[in-house]
């Protein structure tokens, strides 16, 4: 279960983790200059398809792997212009290391399908947070619309 964390969004506004409670949340660390960035398109399509049923993609731009643009404005412009992203995004944040965002301090405790927890391996690692607080972890190479993710989404939609 995610702890009560304050979140600063890409546009500078403030939210709280609990603003997303009761729904199904997919948290993804994203990077504009990563070879996996075409996943933005699929994430946006999933946001459009499932948002009316309580699903939200939450993007977390991260420079942890040195593949994200420098400023929040540049990230916002790139994501909206290149991929048409409308889902909510946090400000740029670390997902590993001593300055790891508090949200990721909780998320990295979740185990993937191989039973492995720990640091985020690369950009576009996905964490599906169910309404009951259960966290399911999918590694970067697993596409957002992979069968196992769609099954998990369908099984955990709140509405």
Secondary structure as the mmCIF struct_conf table of DSSP 4:
data_model
#
loop_
_struct_conf.conf_type_id
_struct_conf.id
_struct_conf.beg_label_comp_id
_struct_conf.beg_label_asym_id
_struct_conf.beg_label_seq_id
_struct_conf.end_label_comp_id
_struct_conf.end_label_asym_id
_struct_conf.end_label_seq_id
STRN STRN1 UNK A 6 UNK A 8
STRN STRN2 UNK A 9 UNK A 9
TURN_TY1_P TURN_TY1_P1 UNK A 10 UNK A 11
BEND BEND1 UNK A 12 UNK A 12
STRN STRN3 UNK A 14 UNK A 16
HELX_RH_3T_P HELX_RH_3T_P1 UNK A 17 UNK A 20
TURN_TY1_P TURN_TY1_P2 UNK A 21 UNK A 22
BEND BEND2 UNK A 23 UNK A 23
STRN STRN4 UNK A 24 UNK A 30
TURN_TY1_P TURN_TY1_P3 UNK A 32 UNK A 33
BEND BEND3 UNK A 34 UNK A 34
TURN_TY1_P TURN_TY1_P4 UNK A 35 UNK A 38
HELX_RH_AL_P HELX_RH_AL_P1 UNK A 39 UNK A 50
HELX_RH_3T_P HELX_RH_3T_P2 UNK A 51 UNK A 53
TURN_TY1_P TURN_TY1_P5 UNK A 54 UNK A 54
STRN STRN5 UNK A 55 UNK A 61
TURN_TY1_P TURN_TY1_P6 UNK A 64 UNK A 65
BEND BEND4 UNK A 66 UNK A 66
BEND BEND5 UNK A 68 UNK A 68
BEND BEND6 UNK A 70 UNK A 71
HELX_RH_AL_P HELX_RH_AL_P2 UNK A 72 UNK A 83
BEND BEND7 UNK A 87 UNK A 87
STRN STRN6 UNK A 89 UNK A 90
HELX_LH_PP_P HELX_LH_PP_P1 UNK A 91 UNK A 91
BEND BEND8 UNK A 92 UNK A 92
STRN STRN7 UNK A 94 UNK A 94
BEND BEND9 UNK A 95 UNK A 97
TURN_TY1_P TURN_TY1_P7 UNK A 98 UNK A 99
STRN STRN8 UNK A 100 UNK A 100
HELX_RH_AL_P HELX_RH_AL_P3 UNK A 102 UNK A 107
TURN_TY1_P TURN_TY1_P8 UNK A 108 UNK A 109
BEND BEND10 UNK A 110 UNK A 110
TURN_TY1_P TURN_TY1_P9 UNK A 113 UNK A 114
BEND BEND11 UNK A 115 UNK A 115
BEND BEND12 UNK A 118 UNK A 119
BEND BEND13 UNK A 122 UNK A 122
TURN_TY1_P TURN_TY1_P10 UNK A 123 UNK A 124
STRN STRN9 UNK A 126 UNK A 129
TURN_TY1_P TURN_TY1_P11 UNK A 131 UNK A 132
BEND BEND14 UNK A 133 UNK A 133
STRN STRN10 UNK A 135 UNK A 138
TURN_TY1_P TURN_TY1_P12 UNK A 140 UNK A 141
BEND BEND15 UNK A 142 UNK A 142
TURN_TY1_P TURN_TY1_P13 UNK A 144 UNK A 145
HELX_RH_AL_P HELX_RH_AL_P4 UNK A 147 UNK A 156
#
